[in-house]
Amino acid sequence: MKLNITTSRQGHRFLLSLAVVLAAAFLVSVVPIAQTAWASKSTPSQEYTYNHGSIDLSDWNVDERTSILLSGEWEFYWGELLEPKDFQASYQLEPAYVQVPSAWTAYRQGEISLPNEGYATYRLRFLLPDHMSSTHRTLAVYPKSIASSYKMWINGNLKGGNGTVGTDSSSSKPSSYPMTIYFDPVEGWNEVVIQVSNFSQRNAGIWQAMELGTAESVTHLRISRVTVQVFIVGIFFVMSLYYLFVYFNRRQETSALWFGLLCFAVGVRTIVLGETTALYLLPSIPWEAAVKLEYISVSMTALMLILFINREYPKESVPWVAKTSGIVILSCISIFLFTPARVYTYYLSPFTWGVLLPSLLYTMYIYVLSAIRRRKGSLTTATGFLFFTLFALNDMLFYNGLLFTNDMLSIGLLVFLMTQALNLSARFSRALHEKEMLSAQLQEYNRSLERTVEERTKSLWETNKELQEANERMADIEQFRIRLLSNISHELSTPITSIKGFAKGLRDGIITVDMTKYAGRIYERSLLLERLIHDLIELTKLETKQVEFQMHEVELLPFFQEMFMKYADEIEQNGIRFLAELPDNSMELSSFHVRLDPIRIEQVLSNLISNAVRYTPSGGEISLHLHVEGSDTNGWFVYISVKDTGLGIDPAMHGHIFERFGQARQPTGKEHSGSGLGLAISREIILYHQGEIQVESEPGSGSEFRFHLPIRGKSGA
């Protein structure tokens, strides 16, 4: 990217740091990708024997952290939506046997290929090791993409699905994103039955392999892949903001604008494909909207690439190509916007080979030509773009069903980003070197001019006058140069300071409190992302019962008295009155015991108190209450409540605040760094303790969160 920026001598250290930091950022981005590739490895099921829709997995070692790709021969029933009970009927079903994964358009019925639109049933039987059912170990399957709606039964039980399966377009509703489906295996043969219908797009059927594994391995696989995707998308969005920031500070650098939009488009494409993290975090996004985002982001990537390369190497570019490409690609985007997916997805192949491939070839032609002409930095960026092109070709073949690999364009762009960063750093260094040379030449010229003035002053008054005028002109030039440097320094002070602080913090491993606002925002966002990933992992473990609770029997009253008093200082330090209410009959309560995990219960109480402090203004009140209810017949329960005088919650939101990312009110001017998962985690902990958590609140009247736990007396009552 060409940035005609004159830097100061003090910027030299920054330029060196920039190259180091961007190189480190690229290496760091590769590490989690490699770790995930190792940690979530899958065993091809071709290692096991398929026989007419059945597979023998009796030799499978479930203790290894591997999953099995269910790639092979499945039973296939075209034009039928069968359920497990249909396979137990007295009449004999006649299946076809097909290779999975593959779009069903690759299958033939007689001499005719199956159409894209239609419905069918898939069935696979698999034999597990003999000890599997006796160990009561939960298994899981991971269908990554089944187009475009399906229902799945495992061992006769309906376990999940996406969208609505139907026999025509009016009765079916598309939805397709990866999900983990858990089930309990049975002794001997296990069965998977999948109904699939497609009336919405080009792809149809099980076109990506399903994976089978233990609940732990499949959950780890899913979380690892989502984490890596979020990390990569974060890199793209941060780099997009950086290049857009460069453009808005130097409007003549339009190449920074195009490259920033290129990073943004690839980031959007990445988050709606593969693990479809966007749909995982925001399941309310319509399927049609996600598909439109996929196609539009790819189109914008091609357009931004051409605009960028034309601005980067204007002498090598062909001007009419950008105009023609813009017209063609914007026409395609209009089609994507105003027609349904069942129309434009059928034109993926012409769009790929007629629009995307020529865009890549044209860009590669410009890079090769610039490298031949020895343009500065062209060889480095051409090498990076070669990787980008190879990964882009992989994706073209993959999504057209010609290559069974995976989506890898984002990795190619990471390599391209690395070369662009190195090129940018080199140009900053060259600008600094040229500035120093010009400054030295100007100083030498001034000294020569002064000697000439001294020699001719005595002899020629007119020459002296001309020299004085020349000196004044040089002074004007010097003043202009000083003002120019001052203006440039002023305009670049903010981005240079923020980038330098961020780079130094990353280089030294220390983020100081003196970091700039821009770096602070990036740092805070990274903390929030880290918190979000941590809470997502913990919540997923709780939901899948993968957390081991350390249960202890404790005395009821002393335990909660200590808990209440532990948070008194925290509440009062925020200018909030604290009140702890315990029953008067403390002697009677001393006979009660409760079995719980002390750390987890304190986590629940800490979360409720922290929420109350966050949403209660100074001068308000937070009260903690404990009371016991029940009988020897129906059992005894302890009720704990946290009540505040804060903003309150709309009753319509009571049913949502214990869900993922459920937040129904805004903090009262206090810093808010929550992930939106605290109450969901608290609910899972209380449910594990056979308790219940509830809320009572009205807007403007404060809120009361309470939960109860079963207790018993010393006698065991």
C-alpha positions in Angstrom: 0.0 0.0 0.0 1.5 3.4 -1.0 1.6 5.8 1.9 3.5 9.0 1.0 4.1 10.0 4.6 7.0 11.9 5.9 8.0 10.7 9.3 10.1 12.3 12.0 13.4 10.8 13.2 11.8 9.7 16.4 9.4 7.4 14.4 12.3 5.1 13.5 11.8 2.9 16.6 8.1 2.8 16.0 8.7 1.5 12.4 10.9 -1.3 13.6 8.4 -2.2 16.3 5.5 -2.2 13.8 7.2 -4.9 11.7 7.9 -7.0 14.7 4.4 -6.7 16.1 2.6 -7.4 12.8 4.9 -10.5 12.3 4.2 -11.6 15.8 0.5 -11.1 15.3 0.6 -13.4 12.2 2.5 -16.1 14.1 0.1 -15.9 17.0 -2.8 -16.3 14.7 -1.3 -19.5 13.2 -0.7 -21.1 16.7 -4.4 -21.6 17.6 -5.2 -22.9 14.1 -2.4 -25.5 14.4 -3.5 -26.4 17.9 -7.1 -26.9 16.8 -6.0 -29.0 13.9 -4.2 -31.3 16.3 -6.7 -31.2 19.2 -9.9 -31.8 17.1 -8.6 -34.5 14.7 -11.0 -36.9 13.2 -10.5 -40.5 12.1 -11.8 -41.3 8.6 -14.5 -43.9 8.8 -13.0 -45.6 5.7 -10.7 -47.4 8.3 -13.8 -49.3 9.3 -15.9 -51.6 7.1 -19.1 -50.4 5.5 -21.7 -53.0 4.4 -25.0 -51.8 2.9 -25.5 -48.8 5.2 -23.9 -50.4 8.2 -20.5 -49.8 9.8 -18.7 -51.9 12.4 -17.1 -49.7 15.1 -16.6 -52.4 17.7 -12.8 -51.8 17.6 -13.2 -48.1 18.2 -11.0 -46.9 21.2 -13.3 -44.2 22.7 -10.6 -43.2 25.2 -8.7 -41.4 22.4 -9.6 -37.7 21.9 -10.7 -38.4 18.3 -13.9 -38.3 16.4 -15.0 -40.5 13.5 -16.0 -39.1 10.1 -19.1 -41.0 9.1 -18.0 -40.9 5.4 -19.1 -44.0 3.4 -22.1 -45.9 2.2 -25.5 -45.0 3.7 -29.0 -46.2 3.0 -30.9 -43.6 0.9 -34.7 -43.4 0.2 -35.5 -40.8 -2.4 -38.9 -39.1 -2.2 -39.7 -40.6 1.2 -39.7 -39.1 4.7 -39.3 -42.2 6.9 -39.2 -42.4 10.6 -37.5 -45.2 12.7 -40.8 -47.0 13.2 -41.1 -47.4 9.4 -38.0 -49.6 9.4 -39.6 -51.9 12.0 -42.7 -52.4 9.9 -43.5 -55.8 8.3 -43.2 -54.6 4.7 -39.7 -54.5 3.2 -38.1 -51.2 2.3 -35.8 -51.1 -0.7 -33.0 -48.6 -0.2 -30.4 -47.2 -2.5 -26.9 -47.2 -1.2 -25.0 -43.9 -1.7 -21.7 -42.3 -0.7 -21.9 -39.6 2.0 -20.9 -36.8 2.1 -22.1 -35.7 -1.3 -25.0 -33.5 -2.6 -27.7 -35.8 -3.8 -27.5 -34.3 -7.2 -24.5 -36.6 -7.6 -26.8 -39.6 -7.2 -28.6 -41.2 -10.1 -32.0 -42.9 -10.3 -31.7 -45.1 -13.2 -30.1 -43.0 -15.9 -31.3 -39.6 -14.5 -29.5 -37.5 -11.9 -31.6 -36.4 -8.9 -32.8 -32.8 -8.9 -31.7 -30.2 -6.4 -35.2 -29.8 -5.0 -36.8 -32.7 -3.2 -36.8 -34.7 -0.1 -35.3 -38.0 1.1 -34.3 -40.1 4.1 -30.8 -41.2 5.1 -30.1 -44.2 7.4 -26.9 -45.5 8.9 -26.5 -48.4 11.4 -23.3 -48.6 13.5 -22.0 -51.3 15.9 -20.3 -49.9 19.0 -17.9 -51.7 21.4 -19.6 -54.1 23.8 -18.7 -52.0 26.9 -20.0 -48.8 25.6 -23.6 -49.0 26.9 -22.5 -50.4 30.3 -20.2 -47.4 31.0 -23.1 -45.0 30.4 -20.9 -42.7 28.4 -22.7 -40.0 26.4 -21.8 -39.8 22.7 -22.4 -37.0 20.2 -22.7 -36.4 16.5 -21.7 -33.2 14.8 -23.5 -32.5 11.5 -21.7 -29.6 10.1 -23.9 -28.8 7.1 -27.1 -30.6 5.8 -29.0 -28.7 3.1 -31.3 -27.2 3.7 -33.4 -28.6 6.6 -33.4 -31.9 8.5 -34.7 -34.0 11.4 -32.5 -36.6 13.1 -33.5 -39.6 15.1 -30.9 -41.7 17.0 -31.9 -45.1 18.3 -35.6 -44.2 17.7 -35.5 -40.9 19.6 -35.9 -37.5 17.9 -32.7 -35.7 18.9 -32.7 -32.5 16.9 -32.6 -30.8 13.5 -32.5 -27.6 11.6 -35.4 -25.8 10.0 -38.6 -27.6 9.0 -38.7 -30.7 6.8 -41.4 -30.7 4.2 -42.5 -32.2 0.9 -42.7 -28.9 -1.0 -41.5 -25.3 -0.7 -44.5 -24.2 1.2 -44.2 -26.9 4.0 -40.4 -26.7 4.5 -38.3 -24.0 6.1 -34.5 -23.9 5.5 -31.9 -23.5 8.3 -28.4 -24.9 8.2 -25.7 -24.4 10.8 -23.4 -26.8 12.7 -24.8 -28.2 16.0 -23.8 -30.8 18.5 -26.4 -33.6 19.1 -25.9 -35.7 22.2 -27.3 -39.3 22.7 -26.9 -42.3 24.9 -25.7 -45.4 23.0 -27.4 -48.8 23.3 -25.9 -52.2 23.4 -25.2 -53.7 19.9 -26.4 -51.9 16.8 -27.2 -48.1 17.0 -29.2 -46.3 14.3 -29.2 -42.8 12.8 -32.2 -41.8 10.6 -32.2 -38.3 9.0 -35.0 -36.8 7.0 -33.8 -34.1 4.6 -35.6 -31.7 2.4 -34.4 -28.9 0.1 -36.4 -26.4 -1.9 -34.3 -23.4 -1.1 -30.8 -23.6 -2.7 -28.3 -25.3 -4.9 -26.8 -27.6 -2.4 -28.9 -30.6 -1.2 -28.5 -33.4 1.2 -25.6 -34.3 3.5 -22.8 -32.6 1.5 -20.3 -32.3 4.4 -19.3 -35.3 6.6 -20.8 -35.9 10.0 -18.6 -36.6 12.9 -19.2 -39.1 15.7 -17.4 -39.1 19.1 -17.7 -38.9 22.8 -19.6 -35.9 24.2 -16.3 -34.5 25.5 -14.4 -34.8 22.2 -17.2 -33.4 20.0 -17.9 -30.5 22.4 -14.1 -29.7 22.5 -14.0 -29.9 18.7 -17.0 -27.5 18.4 -15.7 -24.9 20.9 -12.1 -25.0 19.5 -13.3 -24.4 16.0 -15.6 -21.5 17.1 -12.8 -20.0 19.2 -10.4 -20.1 16.2 -13.0 -18.6 13.9 -13.8 -15.8 16.4 -10.0 -15.1 16.7 -9.5 -14.9 13.0 -12.5 -12.7 12.4 -11.3 -10.4 15.2 -8.0 -10.0 13.4 -9.8 -9.1 10.1 -12.0 -6.6 11.8 -9.2 -5.0 13.8 -7.1 -4.7 10.6 -10.1 -3.3 8.8 -10.4 -0.6 11.4 -6.7 0.2 11.2 -6.6 0.7 7.5 -9.9 2.7 7.5 -8.3 4.8 10.2 -5.3 5.4 8.0 -7.6 6.5 5.2 -9.7 8.9 7.2 -6.4 10.6 8.4 -5.0 10.7 4.8 -7.9 10.8 2.3 -5.6 10.5 -0.7 -4.6 7.0 0.4 -7.6 5.3 -1.2 -5.8 2.0 -1.3 -6.1 1.9 2.5 -9.9 2.3 2.1 -10.2 -0.5 -0.4 -7.9 -2.8 1.6 -9.8 -2.0 4.9 -13.1 -2.9 3.2 -11.5 -6.1 1.8 -10.6 -7.2 5.3 -14.1 -6.4 6.5 -15.8 -8.3 3.7 -13.6 -11.4 4.3 -14.4 -11.1 8.0 -18.1 -11.1 7.3 -17.8 -14.1 5.0 -15.8 -16.0 7.5 -18.3 -15.5 10.4 -21.3 -16.7 8.3 -19.5 -19.8 6.8 -17.6 -22.8 8.3 -18.7 -22.9 11.9 -21.2 -20.1 11.2 -20.3 -18.3 14.4 -22.7 -15.5 13.6 -25.7 -17.9 13.7 -24.3 -19.6 16.8 -24.1 -16.3 18.7 -27.2 -14.7 17.1 -29.5 -17.6 16.2 -32.3 -15.1 15.3 -30.5 -14.2 12.0 -32.7 -15.6 9.2 -31.2 -18.3 7.0 -31.9 -16.3 3.9 -30.1 -13.2 5.3 -27.0 -15.3 6.2 -26.8 -16.7 2.6 -27.2 -13.2 1.2 -24.3 -12.1 3.4 -22.2 -15.0 2.2 -22.6 -14.2 -1.5 -22.5 -10.4 -1.1 -19.3 -10.5 1.0 -17.6 -12.7 -1.6 -18.7 -10.2 -4.3 -17.4 -7.3 -2.3 -14.1 -9.1 -1.7 -13.6 -9.4 -5.5 -14.5 -5.8 -6.2 -12.3 -4.4 -3.3 -9.4 -6.5 -4.5 -9.5 -5.0 -8.0 -9.9 -1.4 -6.8 -7.0 -2.0 -4.4 -4.6 -3.4 -6.9 -5.5 -0.7 -9.5 -4.7 2.0 -6.9 -1.6 0.2 -5.6 0.0 -0.2 -9.1 -1.6 2.3 -11.4 1.1 2.0 -14.1 0.5 -1.7 -14.4 -3.3 -1.7 -14.1 -5.9 -1.6 -16.9 -8.4 1.2 -16.1 -11.4 -0.3 -17.9 -11.1 -3.5 -15.9 -12.2 -1.8 -12.7 -15.2 -0.1 -14.3 -16.3 -3.3 -16.0 -15.8 -5.4 -12.9 -17.7 -2.8 -10.8 -20.7 -3.0 -13.2 -20.7 -6.8 -13.3 -20.2 -7.3 -9.5 -22.7 -4.7 -8.5 -25.2 -6.3 -10.9 -24.6 -9.6 -9.2 -25.0 -8.0 -5.7 -28.4 -6.6 -6.9 -29.4 -10.1 -7.9 -28.4 -11.5 -4.5 -30.3 -8.8 -2.7 -33.6 -8.9 -4.6 -34.0 -12.6 -5.5 -34.3 -15.6 -3.1 -31.5 -18.1 -2.5 -33.4 -20.8 -4.6 -32.7 -18.5 -7.6 -29.2 -17.1 -7.3 -27.5 -20.1 -5.7 -28.0 -22.1 -8.9 -25.7 -19.6 -10.6 -22.8 -20.2 -8.2 -20.7 -22.0 -10.8 -21.0 -19.2 -13.5 -20.4 -16.6 -10.8 -17.3 -18.4 -9.6 -15.6 -19.1 -12.9 -17.0 -16.0 -14.7 -16.5 -13.3 -12.1 -14.3 -14.5 -9.1 -11.7 -16.4 -11.0 -11.1 -13.6 -13.6 -10.7 -11.1 -10.6 -8.1 -13.3 -9.1 -6.2 -13.8 -12.4 -6.3 -10.1 -13.1 -4.9 -9.3 -9.7 -2.2 -11.9 -10.0 -1.3 -10.6 -13.5 -0.8 -7.1 -12.0 1.4 -8.4 -9.2 3.5 -10.5 -11.5 4.0 -7.6 -13.9 4.9 -5.2 -11.1 7.4 -7.8 -9.8 9.0 -8.1 -13.3 9.3 -4.3 -13.4 10.9 -4.4 -9.9 8.4 -2.2 -8.2 9.3 -1.7 -4.5 7.7 -4.3 -2.3 5.9 -6.1 -5.2 7.7 -9.4 -4.9 6.8 -9.7 -1.2 3.1 -8.9 -1.7 3.0 -11.0 -4.9 4.1 -14.0 -2.8 1.5 -13.3 -0.2 -1.2 -13.0 -2.9 -0.1 -16.3 -4.4 -1.1 -18.0 -1.1 -4.4 -16.0 -1.1 -5.1 -17.2 -4.6 -4.4 -20.8 -3.9 -6.7 -20.8 -0.8 -9.3 -18.9 -2.8 -9.2 -21.6 -5.6 -9.5 -24.2 -2.9 -12.8 -22.6 -1.7 -14.1 -22.3 -5.2 -13.6 -26.0 -5.8 -14.9 -26.9 -2.4 -18.2 -24.9 -2.6 -18.7 -26.2 -6.2 -18.5 -29.8 -4.9 -15.3 -30.5 -6.9 -12.9 -30.8 -3.9 -13.6 -32.2 -0.5 -11.4 -30.1 1.8 -12.7 -27.2 3.9 -13.2 -23.4 3.8 -9.6 -21.9 3.9 -9.9 -18.4 2.4 -9.4 -16.7 5.7 -6.0 -18.4 6.2 -4.9 -17.2 2.8 -5.9 -13.6 3.6 -3.9 -13.8 6.9 -0.8 -14.6 4.9 -1.6 -11.8 2.5 -2.1 -9.4 5.5 1.3 -10.4 6.8 3.0 -9.4 3.5 1.1 -6.2 3.3 2.2 -5.3 6.8 5.8 -5.9 6.0 5.5 -3.8 2.8 3.9 -1.0 4.8 6.7 -1.1 7.4 9.3 -1.0 4.6 7.7 2.0 3.0 7.7 3.9 6.3 11.4 3.1 6.6 12.1 4.3 3.1 10.1 7.5 3.7 12.3 8.2 6.8 15.5 7.5 4.9 14.4 9.8 2.0 13.6 12.6 4.5 17.0 12.3 6.1 18.7 12.5 2.7 16.7 15.6 1.7 17.4 17.3 5.0 21.2 16.7 4.6 21.1 18.0 1.0 19.1 21.1 2.1 21.6 21.9 4.8 24.6 21.5 2.4 22.8 23.8 0.0 22.3 26.5 2.7 25.9 26.4 3.6 27.0 26.8 0.0 24.6 29.6 -0.5 26.0 31.5 2.6 29.5 31.2 1.3 28.5 32.6 -2.1 26.8 35.5 -0.4 29.9 36.3 1.7 32.2 36.2 -1.4 30.0 38.5 -3.6 28.7 41.0 -1.0 31.9 43.1 -1.2 31.9 43.4 -5.0 28.4 43.4 -6.3 25.5 45.2 -4.6 23.0 43.8 -7.1 24.3 40.3 -6.6 23.9 40.8 -2.9 20.3 42.0 -3.4 19.6 38.9 -5.5 21.1 36.7 -2.9 19.1 38.3 -0.1 15.9 37.7 -2.2 17.0 34.2 -2.7 17.7 33.8 1.0 14.2 35.1 1.8 12.7 32.7 -0.7 14.6 29.9 1.0 13.4 31.1 4.4 9.9 30.9 3.0 10.5 27.4 1.7 11.9 26.5 5.1 8.9 27.9 6.9 6.6 26.1 4.5 8.6 22.9 5.2 8.3 23.4 9.0 4.6 24.1 8.8 4.1 21.1 6.6 6.0 18.8 9.0 4.1 20.3 11.9 0.7 19.6 10.2 1.7 16.1 9.2 3.0 15.4 12.7 -0.2 16.8 14.3 -2.4 14.7 12.0 -0.4 11.5 12.7 0.2 12.1 16.4 -2.9 10.2 17.5 -2.6 7.1 15.3 1.2 6.8 15.8 0.9 7.2 19.6 -1.9 4.6 19.8 -0.2 2.1 17.5 3.2 2.6 19.2 1.6 2.1 22.7 -0.2 -1.0 21.5 3.0 -2.4 19.8 5.2 -1.7 22.8 2.7 -3.3 25.1 2.5 -6.4 23.0 6.3 -6.4 22.5 7.1 -6.1 26.3 4.1 -8.2 27.4 2.9 -5.4 29.6 -0.2 -3.2 29.0 0.2 0.0 31.1 -2.5 2.4 32.3 -0.9 5.1 30.1 -2.0 3.4 26.9 -4.0 5.5 24.4 -7.8 5.4 24.1 -7.5 3.4 20.8 -5.2 0.8 22.3 -7.3 0.7 25.4 -10.4 -0.1 23.4 -8.6 -2.9 21.6 -7.3 -4.2 24.9 -10.7 -4.0 26.6 -12.3 -5.7 23.6 -9.8 -8.5 23.8 -10.5 -8.9 27.5 -14.3 -9.1 26.8 -13.6 -11.6 24.0 -11.5 -13.7 26.5 -14.2 -13.4 29.1 -16.9 -14.4 26.6 -14.9 -17.4 25.4 -14.2 -18.5 29.0 -17.9 -18.1 30.0 -19.0 -19.9 26.9 -16.8 -22.9 27.7 -17.9 -23.0 31.3 -21.6 -22.7 30.3 -21.2 -25.4 27.7 -19.6 -27.7 30.2 -22.4 -27.1 32.7 -25.1 -27.7 30.1 -23.5 -30.9 29.0 -22.8 -32.0 32.6 -19.0 -32.1 32.1 -18.3 -30.2 35.3 -17.4 -32.2 38.4 -18.9 -30.6 41.5 -17.1 -31.0 44.8 -20.1 -31.6 47.1 -19.7 -31.1 50.8 -22.1 -31.1 53.7 -21.9 -27.8 55.6 -23.8 -26.2 58.5 -26.4 -24.0 57.0 -26.3 -20.8 59.1 -22.5 -20.4 59.6 -21.9 -20.9 55.9 -24.3 -18.3 54.7 -23.4 -15.9 57.5 -19.8 -16.0 56.3 -20.9 -15.5 52.7 -23.1 -12.5 53.5 -20.4 -10.7 55.5 -17.8 -11.4 52.9 -19.5 -9.0 50.4 -20.5 -6.3 52.9 -17.4 -4.2 52.3 -17.7 -4.5 48.5 -21.3 -3.2 48.6 -20.6 -0.3 51.0 -17.6 0.8 49.1 -19.9 1.7 46.2 -21.9 4.0 48.4 -24.8 1.5 48.9 -26.4 0.6 52.2 -26.0 -3.1 53.1 -28.5 -5.1 55.1 -28.3 -8.8 56.0 -31.4 -10.4 57.4 -31.2 -13.8 59.2 -34.0 -15.5 61.1 -34.4 -14.9 64.8 -34.6 -18.6 65.6 -30.9 -19.1 65.0 -30.7 -22.0 67.5 -33.3 -24.0 65.5 -31.4 -23.3 62.2 -28.2 -24.7 63.7 -29.7 -28.2 63.3 -29.9 -27.9 59.5 -27.2 -28.9 57.1 -27.0 -28.4 53.3 -25.1 -30.5 50.8 -23.5 -28.2 48.2 -20.3 -27.2 46.3 -19.2 -24.2 48.3 -17.2 -22.6 45.5 -20.0 -22.9 43.0 -22.7 -21.5 45.4 -20.4 -18.6 46.2 -20.0 -18.1 42.4 -23.8 -17.8 42.2 -24.1 -15.4 45.2 -21.1 -13.3 43.9 -22.8 -12.9 40.5 -26.1 -11.9 42.0 -24.5 -9.3 44.3 -22.2 -8.0 41.5 -25.3 -7.5 39.3 -27.1 -5.7 42.2 -24.1 -3.4 42.8 -23.8 -2.6 39.0 -27.5 -1.7 38.6 -28.0 0.1 42.0 -27.1 3.8 42.2 -25.1 5.3 45.1 -27.4 5.9 48.1 -29.5 2.8 47.3 -29.8 -0.3 49.4 -28.9 -4.0 48.8 -30.3 -6.5 51.3 -29.5 -10.3 51.7 -32.1 -12.5 53.2 -32.2 -16.1 54.4 -35.1 -18.1 55.6 -36.2 -21.7 55.9 -39.5 -23.3 54.8 -40.9 -26.8 54.6 -41.9 -29.7 56.7 -40.7 -33.2 57.6 -43.1 -34.6 55.1 -42.4 -32.5 52.1 -38.8 -31.6 52.8 -37.0 -28.5 54.0 -35.6 -25.8 51.8 -33.4 -22.7 52.5 -34.3 -19.6 50.5 -31.6 -17.0 49.7 -32.5 -13.7 48.1 -30.6 -10.6 46.9 -32.7 -7.6 46.8 -31.8 -4.1 45.5 -33.3 -0.7 44.9 -32.0 -0.3 41.4 -33.5 0.2 38.0 -35.7 -2.8 38.0 -36.6 -5.2 35.0 -39.5 -5.2 32.7 -41.7 -8.3 33.5 -41.7 -9.2 29.8 -37.9 -9.8 30.1 -38.1 -12.1 33.1 -38.1 -15.2 31.0 -35.0 -14.2 29.0 -32.5 -12.9 31.5 -31.4 -16.5 32.5 -30.7 -17.3 28.8 -27.4 -16.8 27.0 -26.6 -13.1 26.6 -29.7 -12.1 28.4 -29.4 -8.5 29.6 -32.6 -6.5 30.3 -31.2 -3.3 31.9 -28.3 -0.9 31.6 -25.8 -0.1 34.4 -26.2 3.1 36.3 -23.2 4.9 34.8 -20.8 2.2 36.0 -18.4 0.3 33.9 -20.0 -2.7 32.3 -17.8 -5.6 31.3 -20.1 -8.6 31.7 -20.4 -11.2 29.0 -24.1 -11.7 29.4 -23.6 -15.3 30.6 -23.5 -14.9 34.4 -27.1 -15.6 35.1 -27.2 -18.5 32.6 -24.3 -20.1 34.4 -25.9 -19.4 37.8 -29.1 -21.2 36.7 -27.1 -24.3 35.6 -25.3 -24.4 39.0 -28.6 -24.1 41.0 -30.3 -26.7 38.8 -27.5 -29.1 39.5 -28.1 -28.6 43.3 -31.8 -29.6 42.7 -32.8 -26.0 43.4 -34.4 -23.2 41.5 -33.6 -19.5 40.8 -36.2 -16.8 40.1 -36.6 -13.1 39.8 -39.2 -10.6 40.8 -38.9 -7.0 39.5 -40.8 -4.0 38.2 -39.2 -1.0 36.4 -38.2 1.6 38.9 -38.9 -0.7 41.9 -35.7 -2.6 42.1 -35.2 -6.3 41.7 -35.1 -9.4 43.9 -33.2 -12.6 42.8 -33.8 -15.6 44.9 -32.9 -19.3 44.8 -33.6 -22.2 47.1 -31.7 -25.4 48.0 -32.9 -28.6 49.7 -31.6 -29.0 53.3 -31.9 -31.6 56.0 -31.5 -31.8 59.8 -28.9 -33.6 61.8 -31.2 -36.6 62.2 -31.4 -37.0 58.5 -34.9 -35.6 58.3 
